[in-house]
């Protein structure tokens, strides 16, 4: 069964690419009816993503959240699932042209990392792992969608794209804010459970490990976003730029720290 992982990953990647191309073509050709097909293909990609997660869970006999490969796989699933739900509720199909590239990049990255199954380190054999990393997956998925919506906002604001090609600016801004409003509590849970877990595993709630530090920086960026939105009334362009900065911090925390600033979390993704 382990040999099925790579074909499933390739199928997932190809499906996400096809969905992106359909979304892009629907905007370029001004044929919104094609977006529905792009949405269906995105659902198919998500299903393949889910099958890969189930297969991995069976192979490791547990929740697939133990390393970078498994986290990235769940991250892509959380993003596309969140988009598919939000897209139907707020009629955001056209935003798929900004969302699917993130799923594509994550899938390509998954092809480059080690997907072999290794035994868990003793420090990771804790029920805190599931709470900590699941919270991170949900937070990162919502933040990624907020990032895509913010990119769509800035492009629509500065271009001559027809009104019916992308949702109204107010809708893009509002849904982006809602994604951060949902994601920040999960990021908070990630930090708290991580601290408790660290005390259990290493005898210290906080050690200023690079990934801990950057997770805190990411939390501060999104907390600042909500603060200035509520207190200062920041919306629109300012909010979109803050969302983009926040997601840059997410990506650096997820991938950059592991390669550039190795520490105790080098074997973890969350």
Secondary structure as GFF3:
##gff-version 3
##sequence-region A 1 270
A	DSSP	alpha_helix	4	28	.	.	.	ID=ss1
A	DSSP	alpha_helix	33	60	.	.	.	ID=ss2
A	DSSP	alpha_helix	68	90	.	.	.	ID=ss3
A	DSSP	three_ten_helix	93	95	.	.	.	ID=ss4
A	DSSP	alpha_helix	96	112	.	.	.	ID=ss5
A	DSSP	three_ten_helix	122	124	.	.	.	ID=ss6
A	DSSP	alpha_helix	128	158	.	.	.	ID=ss7
A	DSSP	alpha_helix	169	202	.	.	.	ID=ss8
A	DSSP	alpha_helix	210	227	.	.	.	ID=ss9
A	DSSP	pi_helix	228	232	.	.	.	ID=ss10
A	DSSP	alpha_helix	236	251	.	.	.	ID=ss11
A	DSSP	pi_helix	252	256	.	.	.	ID=ss12
A	DSSP	alpha_helix	257	260	.	.	.	ID=ss13
###
